[in-house]
Amino acid sequence: MRIDVVTIFPGYFDALELSLMGKARDRGLIDLNVHDLRDSALDKHRTVDDTPTGGGAGMVMTPEPWGHALDGILAGEDAADPLIIFPSPAGDVFTQAMARELAHESHLVFGCGRYEGIDQRVFDEYAERGRVRLVSIGDYVLNGGEVASIAMIEAIGRLLPGVVGNPDSLVEESHESGLLEYPSYTKPAEWRERRVPDILLSGNHAAIDKWRHEQSVERTRRVRPDLLDD
Ligand code: ADE
């Protein structure tokens, strides 16, 4: 999968050089390209924002640098029917189901807004020319789209074939089955007088599967009853 990111803070994305994402990039499974929006600014001060037209607090990102940066990416020879995602608290809520859907895309472009947001004409322009989605990672406000993009890239990237070594571990996770994950234990069998549940030491795999499922349902009912309604 090709992923382009446009941001004024490219350093945030250094985190994606670590761990499984870093390995996936080294192995060519994810082709991540981070672009500094300021490289597309029009002036020598590399300005990317201005005061809101009509008044109000804060600053708004101006359309010209965005137009220049996105046009460059869309015109690139590797561009393949890209979907442009603008992280925004005003977008559709990102879920595991959306991650699965987006894992089928061949080219994602993340446009990270800052300040009070991006001039609306940028969304309108690219929605007319192609596919654009506003996506929120939850009902809280971040300082910009960078952290939200990293969360989405990791959730999507780990679903790509070959990124996670043992694909079984993807199936058994929270949210994959619509339930939260059951509790996990390892050795030693007793720690600070806390024993691993006997059933897990029984060797009876059918009984273990049943117990784990019951734990998942109980945990989901207690912590996230809304998931059971769905
Ligand atoms: N930018 C600011 N807050 C955000 C959120 N909750 N999700 C996505 N992008 C954001």
Residues whose N, C-alpha, C, O or C-beta is under 5 A from the ligand:
A	BS01	ADE	P87 S88 P89 V135 S136 I137 G138 Y140 V141 L142 N143 G144 G145 A148
